[in-house]
């Protein structure tokens, strides 16, 4: 598995048991390398929502929708 793939897997493993703070930290680390990755932005938005940071989540998800207006999943979480 590529390093990128293993990083994504690790982030996903953190979110599964509800470790949103850890998943948020991992998504921030990955976003530092891939600033405009819509999937990572959506992932970060979900983590922010789950940790009670709705205002920040809205900003991140709006950015994801701006980058990819056709992303139904990003629009769903933004709603």
Secondary structure, DSSP 8 states (H G I E B T S, - for coil): --HHHHHHHHHHHHHHTT-HHHHHHHHHHHHHH-TT-HHHHHHHHHHHHHTT-HHHHHHHHHHHHHH-TT-HHHHHHH-
